[in-house]
């Protein structure tokens, strides 16, 4: 669903990385006033220069988020950027509303947390929209994106690993795995994709195949898989290999830089 351009205010609940700024820029280009709620210690402070207004909260201050967005008149909002899950064990300062939300949950997996958050926000009258409604051009196309094609061994590892990656996603464990010679070397946990790649590289150096997929039944409003130049850097750091992402369901950030770095490092990139 496309928002009408004009006087509407779009609110962004921002996590880490460059994704919140990419969403903000795209929304402002279509005529929206954009306000953001950033998380201290997670959100890039530079986001402030890319939005019309910004409010800062500590991780878990749900009531403060809602009050800020209402005060700014943001009837429609998007969730953009991840929150490092390991931060939840240290920096989180949940307020009473967040504590009550967590107490109602049977699971605290990524998907369950995000769905519960979206439901709670919509109970306050907000409409939670998918950030990708602005960003179709950032979704990975199908086919070989890099100059180098996957080798026969890498292609075999993609075929081997794809259903496994999908199953890991279905279980809401992670969105990425690393494979070498039809052996699963590492599965993404709370450390994130790039750290998982480095862990895999330490276990089996060189020519890793990294697969990044969406979860079956993925809610497009949040947590779509994303890759960027850092992903290529992590693969190249341990001898190169191949990156396979789900076409049409994976956000490719800074695509020109990512592909330039991939070509320089000899990393194959493919949308499947």
C-alpha positions in Angstrom: 0.0 0.0 0.0 1.4 3.4 -1.0 1.0 6.3 1.3 -0.4 9.5 -0.2 2.2 12.2 -0.5 1.5 15.6 1.0 1.2 16.7 4.6 1.2 13.3 6.2 3.8 12.5 8.8 5.6 9.2 8.7 7.2 7.9 11.9 10.2 5.6 11.9 11.1 3.5 14.8 14.8 3.2 14.1 17.2 0.5 15.0 20.9 0.3 13.9 22.7 0.5 10.6 22.0 2.7 7.6 18.5 1.3 6.8 16.6 3.9 8.8 18.3 6.7 6.9 17.6 5.0 3.6 13.9 4.7 4.4 13.8 8.3 5.7 15.4 9.7 2.5 13.0 7.7 0.3 10.0 8.8 2.2 11.0 12.5 2.2 11.6 12.3 -1.6 7.9 11.4 -2.0 6.8 14.4 0.1 6.4 13.1 3.6 7.4 14.8 6.8 9.5 12.2 8.5 10.1 11.9 12.3 12.1 9.2 14.0 12.5 7.6 17.3 16.1 6.4 17.8 17.4 4.0 20.4 20.4 5.2 22.4 23.4 3.0 21.7 21.9 1.4 18.7 20.7 4.1 16.2 23.3 6.1 14.3 23.2 9.7 15.7 23.6 10.9 12.1 20.0 9.9 11.4 19.1 13.3 13.0 20.2 15.1 9.9 18.1 13.0 7.6 14.7 13.5 9.3 12.5 16.4 10.2 12.5 15.6 13.9 14.0 12.9 16.1 13.4 11.7 19.7 15.7 9.4 21.6 14.7 6.6 23.9 16.5 3.8 25.8 15.8 0.3 24.6 12.5 -0.9 26.1 10.9 2.5 26.7 7.7 1.7 24.7 5.5 4.3 26.3 7.9 7.0 25.5 8.0 5.8 21.8 4.2 6.0 21.6 4.0 9.4 23.2 6.7 10.8 20.9 5.0 9.5 17.8 1.6 10.8 18.8 3.0 14.2 19.7 4.4 14.4 16.2 1.2 13.3 14.6 2.6 10.2 12.9 -0.5 8.1 12.2 1.5 5.7 10.1 4.9 4.2 11.1 7.6 1.8 9.9 10.1 -0.2 11.8 13.5 0.1 10.2 16.9 -1.2 11.3 17.7 -4.0 13.6 18.3 -4.0 17.3 21.4 -6.1 18.3 19.7 -8.8 20.4 22.8 -9.0 22.7 22.0 -5.4 23.7 18.7 -6.7 25.2 20.7 -8.4 27.9 22.5 -5.3 28.9 21.2 -1.9 27.8 17.5 -2.7 27.9 15.4 -0.6 30.3 11.9 -1.8 29.8 9.1 0.4 31.1 5.9 -0.9 32.6 4.2 -1.2 29.2 7.1 -3.2 27.8 7.2 -5.4 30.8 3.5 -6.2 30.5 3.9 -6.9 26.8 6.8 -9.3 27.4 4.8 -11.0 30.2 2.0 -11.8 27.7 4.4 -13.5 25.3 5.0 -17.2 25.1 8.1 -16.8 23.0 10.7 -14.0 22.7 12.0 -14.9 19.3 12.6 -12.0 16.9 9.4 -12.7 15.0 7.3 -12.9 18.1 8.7 -9.8 19.6 8.2 -7.7 16.4 4.7 -9.0 15.9 3.8 -8.2 19.5 5.3 -4.7 19.1 3.4 -4.1 15.9 0.1 -5.3 17.5 0.7 -3.1 20.5 1.3 0.0 18.3 -1.7 -0.7 16.2 -3.8 -0.9 19.4 -2.9 2.7 19.9 -4.3 3.6 16.4 -1.0 3.6 14.4 -0.8 1.8 11.1 2.4 -0.2 10.9 3.5 -0.2 7.2 6.3 -2.2 5.4 9.4 0.0 4.9 9.8 -1.7 1.5 6.9 0.2 0.0 9.4 2.9 -0.7 12.3 0.6 -1.5 11.4 -1.8 -4.2 14.6 -0.7 -6.0 16.7 -2.0 -3.1 15.3 -5.6 -3.3 17.7 -8.2 -4.8 16.9 -9.1 -8.4 17.0 -12.7 -9.6 20.2 -13.9 -11.3 24.0 -13.4 -11.0 24.7 -9.9 -9.8 28.5 -10.0 -9.7 31.0 -10.4 -12.5 32.1 -13.8 -11.2 29.6 -16.7 -11.5 29.3 -19.3 -8.7 31.6 -22.3 -9.3 30.0 -25.7 -9.7 30.9 -26.5 -6.1 29.4 -23.2 -4.9 26.2 -23.9 -6.9 26.0 -27.3 -5.4 26.4 -25.8 -1.9 23.6 -23.3 -2.6 21.2 -26.1 -3.6 22.2 -28.1 -0.6 22.0 -25.2 1.9 18.8 -23.4 0.6 16.2 -25.7 2.2 18.3 -25.8 5.4 18.4 -22.0 5.6 14.6 -21.9 5.0 14.1 -24.3 7.8 16.3 -22.3 10.2 14.1 -19.3 9.3 10.9 -21.2 9.9 12.2 -22.0 13.4 12.9 -18.2 13.8 16.5 -19.0 14.7 18.2 -16.8 12.1 18.2 -15.8 8.4 21.6 -17.0 7.3 23.9 -20.0 7.2 27.4 -20.7 6.0 28.1 -23.8 4.0 31.3 -25.4 2.6 31.4 -28.6 0.6 27.8 -29.5 1.7 28.6 -29.1 5.3 26.8 -26.4 7.4 29.7 -24.6 9.0 27.7 -22.0 11.0 24.1 -20.8 11.7 23.3 -17.2 12.4 22.4 -16.5 16.0 21.9 -13.3 17.9 25.4 -12.0 16.7 24.1 -11.2 13.2 25.1 -12.2 9.8 28.5 -10.6 9.5 29.7 -12.0 12.8 28.4 -15.4 11.9 30.4 -15.2 8.7 33.6 -14.4 10.6 32.9 -17.3 13.0 32.4 -19.6 10.0 35.6 -18.3 8.5 37.6 -19.2 11.6 36.2 -22.7 11.4 36.6 -23.4 7.7 38.7 -20.7 5.9 38.1 -19.9 2.3 35.4 -20.3 -0.3 32.4 -20.2 2.0 28.9 -20.1 0.6 26.7 -17.7 2.6 23.0 -18.0 2.2 20.6 -15.3 3.4 16.8 -15.9 3.1 13.6 -14.6 4.5 11.5 -16.6 6.9 8.6 -18.6 5.4 5.6 -16.5 6.1 7.7 -13.5 6.7 5.8 -10.4 7.7 6.9 -7.7 5.2 6.4 -5.0 7.8 9.6 -5.9 9.5 12.8 -8.0 9.7 13.3 -8.7 6.0 16.8 -10.0 5.4 19.4 -7.3 4.4 23.0 -7.4 3.2 25.5 -4.7 2.6 29.1 -4.0 1.9 30.0 -5.3 5.4 28.7 -8.7 4.4 31.0 -8.9 1.4 33.9 -7.6 3.6 33.3 -10.4 6.1 33.3 -13.1 3.3 36.4 -11.6 1.7 38.2 -11.5 5.0 38.5 -15.3 5.1 39.4 -16.0 1.5 36.3 -15.2 -0.4 33.4 -17.4 -1.7 29.8 -16.8 -2.6 26.8 -14.9 -1.3 23.4 -16.2 -2.3 20.3 -14.1 -1.3 16.6 -14.6 -1.8 15.6 -12.5 -4.8 12.7 -10.1 -4.2 12.8 -10.6 -0.5 16.3 -9.4 0.5 17.3 -5.8 0.9 20.6 -4.9 -0.7 22.0 -1.8 0.9 24.6 0.3 -1.0 24.3 -2.0 -4.0 26.9 -0.3 -6.1 29.5 -0.4 -3.4 28.6 -4.0 -2.5 29.0 -5.2 -6.0 32.2 -3.2 -6.6 33.7 -4.8 -3.4 32.5 -8.2 -4.4 34.1 -7.9 -7.9 37.4 -6.6 -6.3 37.5 -9.6 -3.9 36.3 -12.2 -6.4 33.1 -12.9 -4.4 30.2 -14.3 -6.4 26.8 -12.7 -5.6 23.6 -14.3 -6.8 19.8 -13.7 -6.3 17.9 -17.0 -6.1 
